[in-house]
Amino acid sequence: MQNNLILGVLIALIVGGFGGYAIANTSNPFSDDYLQTSASMMDENGTTMMQMGGMMMSAGTMMTEKGERYNDQEMIDQGAELYENGSMMQGKGQQMNERGGGMTQMMGR
């Protein structure tokens, strides 16, 4: 009885393993269209992030100037922080553009 149980479990594992391997081997979760769409979205989102970063930097500069004009240290600090965040966003947007372009080149398009 115990040998039959062990034999049954081993057969079930072997059949399940082969079945899972066959299913995983035939399905392709990352089709060319999916990858092309992902690369295109990365390019578009990277460009948008760069534009938003530029606007944040500009707003940060204006806040700093207004803070200096009205002698408001809090406004100066917030303007500097906004400028820094905008600069970081521009950098991350540029990285995203580069990755999207790299994906497109890898696919040969």
Backbone torsions as a table, in degrees:
resi	resn	phi	psi	omega
1	MET	NA	-46.2	-178.7
2	GLN	-68.7	-35.9	177.9
3	ASN	-65.4	-37.2	178.1
4	ASN	-65.6	-38.2	178.7
5	LEU	-65.1	-45.4	179.3
6	ILE	-64.4	-42.5	179.2
7	LEU	-63.5	-41.0	179.0
8	GLY	-64.2	-41.3	179.0
9	VAL	-65.7	-42.8	178.9
10	LEU	-62.9	-43.4	179.0
11	ILE	-63.9	-42.3	179.3
12	ALA	-62.8	-41.0	178.6
13	LEU	-65.5	-41.9	-179.4
14	ILE	-65.6	-47.6	179.5
15	VAL	-62.5	-44.4	178.8
16	GLY	-63.1	-39.4	178.0
17	GLY	-63.5	-46.0	178.8
18	PHE	-65.8	-39.3	178.3
19	GLY	-64.1	-44.5	178.4
20	GLY	-64.0	-39.2	178.5
21	TYR	-64.4	-42.8	-179.1
22	ALA	-64.2	-42.3	180.0
23	ILE	-66.2	-45.3	-178.8
24	ALA	-66.9	-32.3	-177.5
25	ASN	-73.5	-30.8	-176.7
26	THR	-88.7	-23.5	-178.5
27	SER	-91.6	140.3	178.8
28	ASN	-120.0	99.8	-175.6
29	PRO	-70.2	-18.9	-177.5
30	PHE	-115.7	83.2	179.1
31	SER	-73.5	166.6	179.4
32	ASP	-60.9	-40.1	179.7
33	ASP	-64.0	-41.0	179.0
34	TYR	-62.4	-46.3	-179.8
35	LEU	-65.7	-39.7	179.0
36	GLN	-64.4	-41.8	178.2
37	THR	-63.8	-41.8	179.3
38	SER	-62.8	-43.9	179.8
39	ALA	-63.9	-41.1	179.5
40	SER	-64.5	-41.9	178.6
41	MET	-65.1	-37.9	178.8
42	MET	-63.5	-41.6	177.7
43	ASP	-61.9	-48.3	-177.8
44	GLU	-64.2	-45.5	-179.3
45	ASN	-67.7	-34.8	176.5
46	GLY	-63.3	-42.3	178.5
47	THR	-64.1	-42.4	178.6
48	THR	-62.7	-42.9	178.5
49	MET	-62.7	-38.7	178.7
50	MET	-64.9	-41.1	178.9
51	GLN	-65.3	-43.9	178.6
52	MET	-63.8	-39.2	177.6
53	GLY	-61.8	-41.0	177.9
54	GLY	-63.2	-40.9	178.8
55	MET	-67.1	-38.5	178.3
56	MET	-65.3	-39.9	178.5
57	MET	-63.7	-42.6	179.0
58	SER	-63.3	-44.2	179.0
59	ALA	-65.2	-37.7	177.9
60	GLY	-63.8	-40.6	177.7
61	THR	-63.1	-44.1	179.6
62	MET	-63.8	-41.0	178.3
63	MET	-62.8	-41.1	179.2
64	THR	-63.4	-43.0	179.1
65	GLU	-63.3	-43.3	178.8
66	LYS	-64.8	-40.2	178.6
67	GLY	-62.2	-38.9	178.0
68	GLU	-68.6	-38.8	-179.4
69	ARG	-64.2	-42.2	-177.0
70	TYR	-98.5	9.1	177.7
71	ASN	55.3	48.4	-178.0
72	ASP	-113.1	100.3	-175.3
73	GLN	-64.7	-35.9	179.5
74	GLU	-62.8	-41.9	178.9
75	MET	-66.5	-37.9	177.7
76	ILE	-62.7	-45.7	-179.2
77	ASP	-64.6	-42.9	179.4
78	GLN	-66.9	-36.5	176.6
79	GLY	-64.3	-41.3	178.5
80	ALA	-65.6	-39.6	178.9
81	GLU	-66.3	-41.8	177.7
82	LEU	-62.7	-40.9	177.7
83	TYR	-62.1	-44.8	179.3
84	GLU	-61.4	-45.1	179.4
85	ASN	-63.9	-38.6	177.3
86	GLY	-64.8	-40.0	178.2
87	SER	-64.5	-41.5	178.3
88	MET	-64.3	-41.5	-179.6
89	MET	-64.7	-39.4	176.8
90	GLN	-61.4	-43.7	179.5
91	GLY	-62.3	-43.5	179.4
92	LYS	-67.7	-35.6	176.1
93	GLY	-64.6	-39.7	178.0
94	GLN	-65.4	-41.1	176.7
95	GLN	-61.2	-41.0	179.8
96	MET	-64.9	-40.3	176.5
97	ASN	-60.8	-43.3	-179.3
98	GLU	-64.2	-40.4	179.2
99	ARG	-66.7	-42.3	178.2
100	GLY	-62.7	-42.0	177.3
101	GLY	-65.2	-37.7	177.8
102	GLY	-64.9	-40.5	177.4
103	MET	-62.9	-41.6	-179.7
104	THR	-64.0	-41.6	178.7
105	GLN	-66.4	-38.1	178.7
106	MET	-62.8	-33.1	-179.0
107	MET	-81.4	-8.6	177.4
108	GLY	78.9	31.0	-179.0
109	ARG	-119.1	NA	NA
